[in-house]
């Protein structure tokens, strides 16, 4: 659960175990994902969502939740999209 599944100009689809530094390397072509916690070399996107991580630039750029659209699958393999 740590793969970048899809990468386009205005969005990236990742699994929750994707490490922030790996995501940053992918996004360097289009700009950086602004949340920059000090633990970016080992924190995952799932952890950043759970903590709403922001880092020192959070006041200017926002925190993790400001950049995410979340879809999740539950055990019955149904896709649920929060409203």
TORZA-184608 format. One record per residue: residue number from 1; residue in one letter; x, y, z of N, C-alpha, C, CB in turn. Coordinates in steps of 0.05 Angstrom, whole numbers, plus 5000, padded with zeros to 4 digits. Glycine has a CB too. Layout:
BEGIN
<rec><pos>NUM</pos><code>a</code><n_x>X</n_x><n_y>Y</n_y><n_z>Z</n_z><ca_x>X</ca_x><ca_y>Y</ca_y><ca_z>Z</ca_z><c_x>X</c_x><c_y>Y</c_y><c_z>Z</c_z><cb_x>X</cb_x><cb_y>Y</cb_y><cb_z>Z</cb_z></rec>
...
***
This chain:
BEGIN
<rec><pos>1</pos><code>x</code><n_x>5016</n_x><n_y>4976</n_y><n_z>5000</n_z><ca_x>5000</ca_x><ca_y>5000</ca_y><ca_z>5000</ca_z><c_x>5017</c_x><c_y>5025</c_y><c_z>5000</c_z><cb_x>4981</cb_x><cb_y>5000</cb_y><cb_z>5024</cb_z></rec>
<rec><pos>2</pos><code>x</code><n_x>5039</n_x><n_y>5025</n_y><n_z>4985</n_z><ca_x>5057</ca_x><ca_y>5048</ca_y><ca_z>4984</ca_z><c_x>5064</c_x><c_y>5057</c_y><c_z>4956</c_z><cb_x>5082</cb_x><cb_y>5042</cb_y><cb_z>5000</cb_z></rec>
<rec><pos>3</pos><code>x</code><n_x>5046</n_x><n_y>5054</n_y><n_z>4938</n_z><ca_x>5052</ca_x><ca_y>5061</ca_y><ca_z>4910</ca_z><c_x>5038</c_x><c_y>5086</c_y><c_z>4901</c_z><cb_x>5043</cb_x><cb_y>5038</cb_y><cb_z>4892</cb_z></rec>
<rec><pos>4</pos><code>x</code><n_x>5051</n_x><n_y>5099</n_y><n_z>4882</n_z><ca_x>5038</ca_x><ca_y>5121</ca_y><ca_z>4867</ca_z><c_x>5024</c_x><c_y>5108</c_y><c_z>4844</c_z><cb_x>5059</cb_x><cb_y>5144</cb_y><cb_z>4858</cb_z></rec>
<rec><pos>5</pos><code>x</code><n_x>4998</n_x><n_y>5110</n_y><n_z>4844</n_z><ca_x>4982</ca_x><ca_y>5095</ca_y><ca_z>4824</ca_z><c_x>4979</c_x><c_y>5111</c_y><c_z>4798</c_z><cb_x>4954</cb_x><cb_y>5090</cb_y><cb_z>4835</cb_z></rec>
<rec><pos>6</pos><code>x</code><n_x>4975</n_x><n_y>5137</n_y><n_z>4800</n_z><ca_x>4970</ca_x><ca_y>5153</ca_y><ca_z>4776</ca_z><c_x>4980</c_x><c_y>5181</c_y><c_z>4782</c_z><cb_x>4940</cb_x><cb_y>5153</cb_y><cb_z>4768</cb_z></rec>
<rec><pos>7</pos><code>x</code><n_x>4992</n_x><n_y>5194</n_y><n_z>4762</n_z><ca_x>5002</ca_x><ca_y>5221</ca_y><ca_z>4765</ca_z><c_x>4995</c_x><c_y>5237</c_y><c_z>4740</c_z><cb_x>5032</cb_x><cb_y>5221</cb_y><cb_z>4770</cb_z></rec>
<rec><pos>8</pos><code>x</code><n_x>4979</n_x><n_y>5258</n_y><n_z>4743</n_z><ca_x>4971</ca_x><ca_y>5276</ca_y><ca_z>4721</ca_z><c_x>4979</c_x><c_y>5304</c_y><c_z>4728</c_z><cb_x>4940</cb_x><cb_y>5274</cb_y><cb_z>4716</cb_z></rec>
<rec><pos>9</pos><code>x</code><n_x>4972</n_x><n_y>5323</n_y><n_z>4711</n_z><ca_x>4979</ca_x><ca_y>5351</ca_y><ca_z>4716</ca_z><c_x>4968</c_x><c_y>5363</c_y><c_z>4741</c_z><cb_x>4971</cb_x><cb_y>5367</cb_y><cb_z>4692</cb_z></rec>
<rec><pos>10</pos><code>x</code><n_x>4943</n_x><n_y>5357</n_y><n_z>4747</n_z><ca_x>4930</ca_x><ca_y>5370</ca_y><ca_z>4770</ca_z><c_x>4922</c_x><c_y>5351</c_y><c_z>4793</c_z><cb_x>4905</cb_x><cb_y>5384</cb_y><cb_z>4761</cb_z></rec>
<rec><pos>11</pos><code>x</code><n_x>4931</n_x><n_y>5326</n_y><n_z>4792</n_z><ca_x>4925</ca_x><ca_y>5308</ca_y><ca_z>4814</ca_z><c_x>4944</c_x><c_y>5284</c_y><c_z>4813</c_z><cb_x>4896</cb_x><cb_y>5298</cb_y><cb_z>4813</cb_z></rec>
<rec><pos>12</pos><code>x</code><n_x>4946</n_x><n_y>5271</n_y><n_z>4836</n_z><ca_x>4962</ca_x><ca_y>5246</ca_y><ca_z>4839</ca_z><c_x>4945</c_x><c_y>5227</c_y><c_z>4856</c_z><cb_x>4990</cb_x><cb_y>5251</cb_y><cb_z>4852</cb_z></rec>
<rec><pos>13</pos><code>x</code><n_x>4944</n_x><n_y>5202</n_y><n_z>4847</n_z><ca_x>4930</ca_x><ca_y>5181</ca_y><ca_z>4863</ca_z><c_x>4952</c_x><c_y>5164</c_y><c_z>4876</c_z><cb_x>4911</cb_x><cb_y>5164</cb_y><cb_z>4844</cb_z></rec>
<rec><pos>14</pos><code>x</code><n_x>4951</n_x><n_y>5163</n_y><n_z>4903</n_z><ca_x>4971</ca_x><ca_y>5147</ca_y><ca_z>4918</ca_z><c_x>4957</c_x><c_y>5129</c_y><c_z>4938</c_z><cb_x>4990</cb_x><cb_y>5166</cb_y><cb_z>4932</cb_z></rec>
<rec><pos>15</pos><code>x</code><n_x>4972</n_x><n_y>5109</n_y><n_z>4946</n_z><ca_x>4963</ca_x><ca_y>5092</ca_y><ca_z>4968</ca_z><c_x>4971</c_x><c_y>5105</c_y><c_z>4994</c_z><cb_x>4974</cb_x><cb_y>5063</cb_y><cb_z>4965</cb_z></rec>
<rec><pos>16</pos><code>x</code><n_x>4958</n_x><n_y>5099</n_y><n_z>5017</n_z><ca_x>4963</ca_x><ca_y>5113</ca_y><ca_z>5042</ca_z><c_x>4991</c_x><c_y>5109</c_y><c_z>5053</c_z><cb_x>4943</cb_x><cb_y>5104</cb_y><cb_z>5062</cb_z></rec>
<rec><pos>17</pos><code>x</code><n_x>5005</n_x><n_y>5088</n_y><n_z>5045</n_z><ca_x>5032</ca_x><ca_y>5083</ca_y><ca_z>5055</ca_z><c_x>5054</c_x><c_y>5096</c_y><c_z>5040</c_z><cb_x>5037</cb_x><cb_y>5054</cb_y><cb_z>5056</cb_z></rec>
<rec><pos>18</pos><code>x</code><n_x>5047</n_x><n_y>5113</n_y><n_z>5020</n_z><ca_x>5067</ca_x><ca_y>5127</ca_y><ca_z>5004</ca_z><c_x>5081</c_x><c_y>5148</c_y><c_z>5022</c_z><cb_x>5054</cb_x><cb_y>5141</cb_y><cb_z>4980</cb_z></rec>
<rec><pos>19</pos><code>x</code><n_x>5108</n_x><n_y>5147</n_y><n_z>5021</n_z><ca_x>5124</ca_x><ca_y>5165</ca_y><ca_z>5038</ca_z><c_x>5125</c_x><c_y>5193</c_y><c_z>5025</c_z><cb_x>5153</cb_x><cb_y>5154</cb_y><cb_z>5041</cb_z></rec>
<rec><pos>20</pos><code>x</code><n_x>5123</n_x><n_y>5213</n_y><n_z>5041</n_z><ca_x>5122</ca_x><ca_y>5241</ca_y><ca_z>5032</ca_z><c_x>5145</c_x><c_y>5248</c_y><c_z>5013</c_z><cb_x>5122</cb_x><cb_y>5260</cb_y><cb_z>5055</cb_z></rec>
<rec><pos>21</pos><code>x</code><n_x>5170</n_x><n_y>5240</n_y><n_z>5019</n_z><ca_x>5192</ca_x><ca_y>5246</ca_y><ca_z>5002</ca_z><c_x>5190</c_x><c_y>5233</c_y><c_z>4975</c_z><cb_x>5218</cb_x><cb_y>5237</cb_y><cb_z>5015</cb_z></rec>
<rec><pos>22</pos><code>x</code><n_x>5178</n_x><n_y>5209</n_y><n_z>4973</n_z><ca_x>5174</ca_x><ca_y>5196</ca_y><ca_z>4948</ca_z><c_x>5153</c_x><c_y>5212</c_y><c_z>4932</c_z><cb_x>5164</cb_x><cb_y>5166</cb_y><cb_z>4952</cb_z></rec>
<rec><pos>23</pos><code>x</code><n_x>5132</n_x><n_y>5221</n_y><n_z>4945</n_z><ca_x>5112</ca_x><ca_y>5237</ca_y><ca_z>4932</ca_z><c_x>5124</c_x><c_y>5264</c_y><c_z>4922</c_z><cb_x>5088</cb_x><cb_y>5243</cb_y><cb_z>4951</cb_z></rec>
<rec><pos>24</pos><code>x</code><n_x>5141</n_x><n_y>5276</n_y><n_z>4938</n_z><ca_x>5154</ca_x><ca_y>5301</ca_y><ca_z>4930</ca_z><c_x>5171</c_x><c_y>5297</c_y><c_z>4905</c_z><cb_x>5172</cb_x><cb_y>5312</cb_y><cb_z>4952</cb_z></rec>
<rec><pos>25</pos><code>x</code><n_x>5185</n_x><n_y>5275</n_y><n_z>4903</n_z><ca_x>5201</ca_x><ca_y>5270</ca_y><ca_z>4879</ca_z><c_x>5184</c_x><c_y>5268</c_y><c_z>4854</c_z><cb_x>5218</cb_x><cb_y>5244</cb_y><cb_z>4882</cb_z></rec>
<rec><pos>26</pos><code>x</code><n_x>5161</n_x><n_y>5256</n_y><n_z>4857</n_z><ca_x>5142</ca_x><ca_y>5254</ca_y><ca_z>4835</ca_z><c_x>5130</c_x><c_y>5282</c_y><c_z>4827</c_z><cb_x>5119</cb_x><cb_y>5235</cb_y><cb_z>4842</cb_z></rec>
<rec><pos>27</pos><code>x</code><n_x>5126</n_x><n_y>5299</n_y><n_z>4847</n_z><ca_x>5113</ca_x><ca_y>5324</ca_y><ca_z>4842</ca_z><c_x>5132</c_x><c_y>5347</c_y><c_z>4834</c_z><cb_x>5097</cb_x><cb_y>5333</cb_y><cb_z>4866</cb_z></rec>
<rec><pos>28</pos><code>x</code><n_x>5157</n_x><n_y>5342</n_y><n_z>4835</n_z><ca_x>5176</ca_x><ca_y>5364</ca_y><ca_z>4828</ca_z><c_x>5172</c_x><c_y>5375</c_y><c_z>4800</c_z><cb_x>5205</cb_x><cb_y>5353</cb_y><cb_z>4831</cb_z></rec>
<rec><pos>29</pos><code>x</code><n_x>5162</n_x><n_y>5359</n_y><n_z>4782</n_z><ca_x>5157</ca_x><ca_y>5368</ca_y><ca_z>4755</ca_z><c_x>5135</c_x><c_y>5390</c_y><c_z>4754</c_z><cb_x>5149</cb_x><cb_y>5345</cb_y><cb_z>4737</cb_z></rec>
<rec><pos>30</pos><code>x</code><n_x>5116</n_x><n_y>5389</n_y><n_z>4773</n_z><ca_x>5094</ca_x><ca_y>5407</ca_y><ca_z>4772</ca_z><c_x>5092</c_x><c_y>5426</c_y><c_z>4797</c_z><cb_x>5068</cb_x><cb_y>5391</cb_y><cb_z>4770</cb_z></rec>
<rec><pos>31</pos><code>x</code><n_x>5111</n_x><n_y>5425</n_y><n_z>4814</n_z><ca_x>5110</ca_x><ca_y>5440</ca_y><ca_z>4839</ca_z><c_x>5108</c_x><c_y>5420</c_y><c_z>4862</c_z><cb_x>5086</cb_x><cb_y>5460</cb_y><cb_z>4839</cb_z></rec>
<rec><pos>32</pos><code>x</code><n_x>5112</n_x><n_y>5430</n_y><n_z>4885</n_z><ca_x>5113</ca_x><ca_y>5413</ca_y><ca_z>4909</ca_z><c_x>5087</c_x><c_y>5412</c_y><c_z>4924</c_z><cb_x>5135</cb_x><cb_y>5421</cb_y><cb_z>4927</cb_z></rec>
<rec><pos>33</pos><code>x</code><n_x>5080</n_x><n_y>5390</n_y><n_z>4936</n_z><ca_x>5058</ca_x><ca_y>5387</ca_y><ca_z>4954</ca_z><c_x>5064</c_x><c_y>5403</c_y><c_z>4979</c_z><cb_x>5052</cb_x><cb_y>5356</cb_y><cb_z>4961</cb_z></rec>
<rec><pos>34</pos><code>x</code><n_x>5051</n_x><n_y>5426</n_y><n_z>4983</n_z><ca_x>5060</ca_x><ca_y>5445</ca_y><ca_z>5003</ca_z><c_x>5064</c_x><c_y>5435</c_y><c_z>5032</c_z><cb_x>5041</cb_x><cb_y>5466</cb_y><cb_z>5004</cb_z></rec>
<rec><pos>35</pos><code>x</code><n_x>5047</n_x><n_y>5418</n_y><n_z>5044</n_z><ca_x>5053</ca_x><ca_y>5410</ca_y><ca_z>5071</ca_z><c_x>5081</c_x><c_y>5398</c_y><c_z>5073</c_z><cb_x>5032</cb_x><cb_y>5390</cb_y><cb_z>5081</cb_z></rec>
<rec><pos>36</pos><code>x</code><n_x>5097</n_x><n_y>5408</n_y><n_z>5092</n_z><ca_x>5125</ca_x><ca_y>5399</ca_y><ca_z>5094</ca_z><c_x>5132</c_x><c_y>5393</c_y><c_z>5123</c_z><cb_x>5143</cb_x><cb_y>5420</cb_y><cb_z>5082</cb_z></rec>
<rec><pos>37</pos><code>x</code><n_x>5121</n_x><n_y>5372</n_y><n_z>5134</n_z><ca_x>5128</ca_x><ca_y>5366</ca_y><ca_z>5162</ca_z><c_x>5158</c_x><c_y>5358</c_y><c_z>5164</c_z><cb_x>5111</cb_x><cb_y>5343</cb_y><cb_z>5172</cb_z></rec>
<rec><pos>38</pos><code>x</code><n_x>5169</n_x><n_y>5362</n_y><n_z>5187</n_z><ca_x>5197</ca_x><ca_y>5355</ca_y><ca_z>5191</ca_z><c_x>5203</c_x><c_y>5325</c_y><c_z>5187</c_z><cb_x>5206</cb_x><cb_y>5363</cb_y><cb_z>5220</cb_z></rec>
<rec><pos>39</pos><code>x</code><n_x>5182</n_x><n_y>5309</n_y><n_z>5189</n_z><ca_x>5186</ca_x><ca_y>5280</ca_y><ca_z>5186</ca_z><c_x>5181</c_x><c_y>5271</c_y><c_z>5158</c_z><cb_x>5167</cb_x><cb_y>5266</cb_y><cb_z>5205</cb_z></rec>
<rec><pos>40</pos><code>x</code><n_x>5183</n_x><n_y>5288</n_y><n_z>5138</n_z><ca_x>5176</ca_x><ca_y>5281</ca_y><ca_z>5110</ca_z><c_x>5193</c_x><c_y>5259</c_y><c_z>5098</c_z><cb_x>5178</cb_x><cb_y>5305</cb_y><cb_z>5093</cb_z></rec>
<rec><pos>41</pos><code>x</code><n_x>5216</n_x><n_y>5254</n_y><n_z>5109</n_z><ca_x>5233</ca_x><ca_y>5232</ca_y><ca_z>5098</ca_z><c_x>5223</c_x><c_y>5205</c_y><c_z>5107</c_z><cb_x>5261</cb_x><cb_y>5235</cb_y><cb_z>5108</cb_z></rec>
<rec><pos>42</pos><code>x</code><n_x>5204</n_x><n_y>5203</n_y><n_z>5126</n_z><ca_x>5193</ca_x><ca_y>5177</ca_y><ca_z>5133</ca_z><c_x>5163</c_x><c_y>5177</c_y><c_z>5139</c_z><cb_x>5208</cb_x><cb_y>5167</cb_y><cb_z>5157</cb_z></rec>
<rec><pos>43</pos><code>x</code><n_x>5150</n_x><n_y>5200</n_y><n_z>5139</n_z><ca_x>5121</ca_x><ca_y>5200</ca_y><ca_z>5144</ca_z><c_x>5106</c_x><c_y>5192</c_y><c_z>5118</c_z><cb_x>5111</cb_x><cb_y>5227</cb_y><cb_z>5154</cb_z></rec>
<rec><pos>44</pos><code>x</code><n_x>5083</n_x><n_y>5180</n_y><n_z>5122</n_z><ca_x>5067</ca_x><ca_y>5171</ca_y><ca_z>5099</ca_z><c_x>5043</c_x><c_y>5190</c_y><c_z>5095</c_z><cb_x>5057</cb_x><cb_y>5142</cb_y><cb_z>5103</cb_z></rec>
<rec><pos>45</pos><code>x</code><n_x>5031</n_x><n_y>5188</n_y><n_z>5071</n_z><ca_x>5007</ca_x><ca_y>5204</ca_y><ca_z>5065</ca_z><c_x>4985</c_x><c_y>5198</c_y><c_z>5085</c_z><cb_x>4998</cb_x><cb_y>5200</cb_y><cb_z>5036</cb_z></rec>
<rec><pos>46</pos><code>x</code><n_x>4981</n_x><n_y>5172</n_y><n_z>5092</n_z><ca_x>4961</ca_x><ca_y>5164</ca_y><ca_z>5111</ca_z><c_x>4965</c_x><c_y>5177</c_y><c_z>5138</c_z><cb_x>4960</cb_x><cb_y>5134</cb_y><cb_z>5113</cb_z></rec>
<rec><pos>47</pos><code>x</code><n_x>4990</n_x><n_y>5177</n_y><n_z>5147</n_z><ca_x>4997</ca_x><ca_y>5190</ca_y><ca_z>5173</ca_z><c_x>4992</c_x><c_y>5220</c_y><c_z>5172</c_z><cb_x>5026</cb_x><cb_y>5184</cb_y><cb_z>5181</cb_z></rec>
<rec><pos>48</pos><code>x</code><n_x>4999</n_x><n_y>5232</n_y><n_z>5149</n_z><ca_x>4994</ca_x><ca_y>5261</ca_y><ca_z>5146</ca_z><c_x>4964</c_x><c_y>5267</c_y><c_z>5147</c_z><cb_x>5007</cb_x><cb_y>5271</cb_y><cb_z>5120</cb_z></rec>
<rec><pos>49</pos><code>x</code><n_x>4948</n_x><n_y>5250</n_y><n_z>5135</n_z><ca_x>4919</ca_x><ca_y>5254</ca_y><ca_z>5136</ca_z><c_x>4909</c_x><c_y>5251</c_y><c_z>5164</c_z><cb_x>4905</cb_x><cb_y>5234</cb_y><cb_z>5118</cb_z></rec>
<rec><pos>50</pos><code>x</code><n_x>4918</n_x><n_y>5231</n_y><n_z>5179</n_z><ca_x>4908</ca_x><ca_y>5226</ca_y><ca_z>5206</ca_z><c_x>4915</c_x><c_y>5249</c_y><c_z>5225</c_z><cb_x>4920</cb_x><cb_y>5200</cb_y><cb_z>5217</cb_z></rec>
<rec><pos>51</pos><code>x</code><n_x>4938</n_x><n_y>5262</n_y><n_z>5220</n_z><ca_x>4948</ca_x><ca_y>5283</ca_y><ca_z>5238</ca_z><c_x>4942</c_x><c_y>5311</c_y><c_z>5227</c_z><cb_x>4977</cb_x><cb_y>5280</cb_y><cb_z>5243</cb_z></rec>
<rec><pos>52</pos><code>x</code><n_x>4932</n_x><n_y>5313</n_y><n_z>5202</n_z><ca_x>4929</ca_x><ca_y>5338</ca_y><ca_z>5188</ca_z><c_x>4955</c_x><c_y>5354</c_y><c_z>5189</c_z><cb_x>4906</cb_x><cb_y>5354</cb_y><cb_z>5200</cb_z></rec>
<rec><pos>53</pos><code>x</code><n_x>4977</n_x><n_y>5341</n_y><n_z>5181</n_z><ca_x>5004</ca_x><ca_y>5353</ca_y><ca_z>5182</ca_z><c_x>5006</c_x><c_y>5378</c_y><c_z>5165</c_z><cb_x>5025</cb_x><cb_y>5333</cb_y><cb_z>5172</cb_z></rec>
<rec><pos>54</pos><code>x</code><n_x>5023</n_x><n_y>5396</n_y><n_z>5174</n_z><ca_x>5027</ca_x><ca_y>5421</ca_y><ca_z>5158</ca_z><c_x>5056</c_x><c_y>5429</c_y><c_z>5155</c_z><cb_x>5012</cb_x><cb_y>5443</cb_y><cb_z>5171</cb_z></rec>
<rec><pos>55</pos><code>x</code><n_x>5071</n_x><n_y>5429</n_y><n_z>5177</n_z><ca_x>5099</ca_x><ca_y>5438</ca_y><ca_z>5176</ca_z><c_x>5101</c_x><c_y>5468</c_y><c_z>5178</c_z><cb_x>5112</cb_x><cb_y>5429</cb_y><cb_z>5149</cb_z></rec>
<rec><pos>56</pos><code>x</code><n_x>5125</n_x><n_y>5479</n_y><n_z>5175</n_z><ca_x>5129</ca_x><ca_y>5508</ca_y><ca_z>5181</ca_z><c_x>5116</c_x><c_y>5526</c_y><c_z>5161</c_z><cb_x>5158</cb_x><cb_y>5513</cb_y><cb_z>5181</cb_z></rec>
<rec><pos>57</pos><code>x</code><n_x>5107</n_x><n_y>5517</n_y><n_z>5138</n_z><ca_x>5094</ca_x><ca_y>5534</ca_y><ca_z>5118</ca_z><c_x>5064</c_x><c_y>5531</c_y><c_z>5119</c_z><cb_x>5105</cb_x><cb_y>5528</cb_y><cb_z>5090</cb_z></rec>
<rec><pos>58</pos><code>x</code><n_x>5053</n_x><n_y>5519</n_y><n_z>5139</n_z><ca_x>5025</ca_x><ca_y>5514</ca_y><ca_z>5141</ca_z><c_x>5008</c_x><c_y>5539</c_y><c_z>5141</c_z><cb_x>5019</cb_x><cb_y>5498</cb_y><cb_z>5165</cb_z></rec>
<rec><pos>59</pos><code>x</code><n_x>5017</n_x><n_y>5560</n_y><n_z>5154</n_z><ca_x>5001</ca_x><ca_y>5584</ca_y><ca_z>5155</ca_z><c_x>4998</c_x><c_y>5597</c_y><c_z>5127</c_z><cb_x>5014</cb_x><cb_y>5604</cb_y><cb_z>5174</cb_z></rec>
<rec><pos>60</pos><code>x</code><n_x>5018</n_x><n_y>5595</n_y><n_z>5111</n_z><ca_x>5017</ca_x><ca_y>5606</ca_y><ca_z>5084</ca_z><c_x>5004</c_x><c_y>5589</c_y><c_z>5064</c_z><cb_x>5045</cb_x><cb_y>5613</cb_y><cb_z>5076</cb_z></rec>
<rec><pos>61</pos><code>x</code><n_x>5008</n_x><n_y>5563</n_y><n_z>5065</n_z><ca_x>4999</ca_x><ca_y>5544</ca_y><ca_z>5045</ca_z><c_x>4976</c_x><c_y>5526</c_y><c_z>5053</c_z><cb_x>5021</cb_x><cb_y>5527</cb_y><cb_z>5035</cb_z></rec>
<rec><pos>62</pos><code>x</code><n_x>4972</n_x><n_y>5523</n_y><n_z>5079</n_z><ca_x>4951</ca_x><ca_y>5506</ca_y><ca_z>5089</ca_z><c_x>4963</c_x><c_y>5479</c_y><c_z>5098</c_z><cb_x>4930</cb_x><cb_y>5501</cb_y><cb_z>5068</cb_z></rec>
<rec><pos>63</pos><code>x</code><n_x>4945</n_x><n_y>5462</n_y><n_z>5109</n_z><ca_x>4954</ca_x><ca_y>5436</ca_y><ca_z>5119</ca_z><c_x>4945</c_x><c_y>5414</c_y><c_z>5099</c_z><cb_x>4943</cb_x><cb_y>5431</cb_y><cb_z>5147</cb_z></rec>
<rec><pos>64</pos><code>x</code><n_x>4952</n_x><n_y>5390</n_y><n_z>5106</n_z><ca_x>4947</ca_x><ca_y>5367</ca_y><ca_z>5089</ca_z><c_x>4918</c_x><c_y>5366</c_y><c_z>5079</c_z><cb_x>4954</cb_x><cb_y>5342</cb_y><cb_z>5103</cb_z></rec>
<rec><pos>65</pos><code>x</code><n_x>4899</n_x><n_y>5369</n_y><n_z>5096</n_z><ca_x>4871</ca_x><ca_y>5366</ca_y><ca_z>5089</ca_z><c_x>4862</c_x><c_y>5386</c_y><c_z>5068</c_z><cb_x>4854</cb_x><cb_y>5369</cb_y><cb_z>5114</cb_z></rec>
<rec><pos>66</pos><code>x</code><n_x>4876</n_x><n_y>5408</n_y><n_z>5065</n_z><ca_x>4870</ca_x><ca_y>5428</ca_y><ca_z>5044</ca_z><c_x>4877</c_x><c_y>5419</c_y><c_z>5016</c_z><cb_x>4884</cb_x><cb_y>5454</cb_y><cb_z>5050</cb_z></rec>
<rec><pos>67</pos><code>x</code><n_x>4892</n_x><n_y>5398</n_y><n_z>5014</n_z><ca_x>4901</ca_x><ca_y>5388</ca_y><ca_z>4987</ca_z><c_x>4891</c_x><c_y>5361</c_y><c_z>4980</c_z><cb_x>4931</cb_x><cb_y>5388</cb_y><cb_z>4987</cb_z></rec>
<rec><pos>68</pos><code>x</code><n_x>4874</n_x><n_y>5349</n_y><n_z>4996</n_z><ca_x>4866</ca_x><ca_y>5322</ca_y><ca_z>4991</ca_z><c_x>4837</c_x><c_y>5319</c_y><c_z>4983</c_z><cb_x>4871</cb_x><cb_y>5305</cb_y><cb_z>5015</cb_z></rec>
<rec><pos>69</pos><code>x</code><n_x>4831</n_x><n_y>5300</n_y><n_z>4966</n_z><ca_x>4805</ca_x><ca_y>5290</ca_y><ca_z>4961</ca_z><c_x>4807</c_x><c_y>5260</c_y><c_z>4966</c_z><cb_x>4794</cb_x><cb_y>5296</cb_y><cb_z>4931</cb_z></rec>
<rec><pos>70</pos><code>x</code><n_x>4792</n_x><n_y>5250</n_y><n_z>4985</n_z><ca_x>4796</ca_x><ca_y>5223</ca_y><ca_z>4995</ca_z><c_x>4774</c_x><c_y>5204</c_y><c_z>4984</c_z><cb_x>4796</cb_x><cb_y>5223</cb_y><cb_z>5025</cb_z></rec>
<rec><pos>71</pos><code>x</code><n_x>4783</n_x><n_y>5181</n_y><n_z>4975</n_z><ca_x>4765</ca_x><ca_y>5159</ca_y><ca_z>4968</ca_z><c_x>4776</c_x><c_y>5135</c_y><c_z>4984</c_z><cb_x>4764</cb_x><cb_y>5153</cb_y><cb_z>4937</cb_z></rec>
<rec><pos>72</pos><code>x</code><n_x>4758</n_x><n_y>5119</n_y><n_z>4995</n_z><ca_x>4767</ca_x><ca_y>5096</ca_y><ca_z>5010</ca_z><c_x>4750</c_x><c_y>5072</c_y><c_z>5004</c_z><cb_x>4767</cb_x><cb_y>5102</cb_y><cb_z>5040</cb_z></rec>
<rec><pos>73</pos><code>x</code><n_x>4762</n_x><n_y>5049</n_y><n_z>5006</n_z><ca_x>4748</ca_x><ca_y>5023</ca_y><ca_z>5002</ca_z><c_x>4744</c_x><c_y>5010</c_y><c_z>5029</c_z><cb_x>4763</cb_x><cb_y>5005</cb_y><cb_z>4982</cb_z></rec>
<rec><pos>74</pos><code>x</code><n_x>4721</n_x><n_y>4999</n_y><n_z>5033</n_z><ca_x>4716</ca_x><ca_y>4984</ca_y><ca_z>5058</ca_z><c_x>4717</c_x><c_y>4954</c_y><c_z>5052</c_z><cb_x>4689</cb_x><cb_y>4992</cb_y><cb_z>5070</cb_z></rec>
<rec><pos>75</pos><code>x</code><n_x>4713</n_x><n_y>4938</n_y><n_z>5072</n_z><ca_x>4717</ca_x><ca_y>4909</ca_y><ca_z>5068</ca_z><c_x>4699</c_x><c_y>4896</c_y><c_z>5047</c_z><cb_x>4711</cb_x><cb_y>4895</cb_y><cb_z>5094</cb_z></rec>
<rec><pos>76</pos><code>x</code><n_x>4676</n_x><n_y>4907</n_y><n_z>5042</n_z><ca_x>4658</ca_x><ca_y>4896</ca_y><ca_z>5022</ca_z><c_x>4666</c_x><c_y>4904</c_y><c_z>4994</c_z><cb_x>4630</cb_x><cb_y>4903</cb_y><cb_z>5028</cb_z></rec>
<rec><pos>77</pos><code>x</code><n_x>4688</n_x><n_y>4918</n_y><n_z>4992</n_z><ca_x>4699</ca_x><ca_y>4927</ca_y><ca_z>4966</ca_z><c_x>4682</c_x><c_y>4947</c_y><c_z>4952</c_z><cb_x>4704</cb_x><cb_y>4903</cb_y><cb_z>4948</cb_z></rec>
<rec><pos>78</pos><code>x</code><n_x>4667</n_x><n_y>4962</n_y><n_z>4968</n_z><ca_x>4651</ca_x><ca_y>4984</ca_y><ca_z>4957</ca_z><c_x>4667</c_x><c_y>5010</c_y><c_z>4958</c_z><cb_x>4624</cb_x><cb_y>4988</cb_y><cb_z>4972</cb_z></rec>
<rec><pos>79</pos><code>x</code><n_x>4664</n_x><n_y>5027</n_y><n_z>4939</n_z><ca_x>4678</ca_x><ca_y>5052</ca_y><ca_z>4939</ca_z><c_x>4661</c_x><c_y>5073</c_y><c_z>4952</c_z><cb_x>4686</cb_x><cb_y>5060</cb_y><cb_z>4910</cb_z></rec>
<rec><pos>80</pos><code>x</code><n_x>4672</n_x><n_y>5086</n_y><n_z>4972</n_z><ca_x>4657</ca_x><ca_y>5107</ca_y><ca_z>4986</ca_z><c_x>4672</c_x><c_y>5133</c_y><c_z>4983</c_z><cb_x>4652</cb_x><cb_y>5100</cb_y><cb_z>5016</cb_z></rec>
<rec><pos>81</pos><code>x</code><n_x>4658</n_x><n_y>5154</n_y><n_z>4974</n_z><ca_x>4670</ca_x><ca_y>5180</ca_y><ca_z>4971</ca_z><c_x>4656</c_x><c_y>5199</c_y><c_z>4991</c_z><cb_x>4667</cb_x><cb_y>5190</cb_y><cb_z>4942</cb_z></rec>
<rec><pos>82</pos><code>x</code><n_x>4671</n_x><n_y>5211</n_y><n_z>5009</n_z><ca_x>4658</ca_x><ca_y>5230</ca_y><ca_z>5028</ca_z><c_x>4646</c_x><c_y>5254</c_y><c_z>5014</c_z><cb_x>4678</cb_x><cb_y>5239</cb_y><cb_z>5049</cb_z></rec>
<rec><pos>83</pos><code>x</code><n_x>4624</n_x><n_y>5264</n_y><n_z>5024</n_z><ca_x>4611</ca_x><ca_y>5287</ca_y><ca_z>5012</ca_z><c_x>4621</c_x><c_y>5313</c_y><c_z>5024</c_z><cb_x>4581</cb_x><cb_y>5285</cb_y><cb_z>5014</cb_z></rec>
***
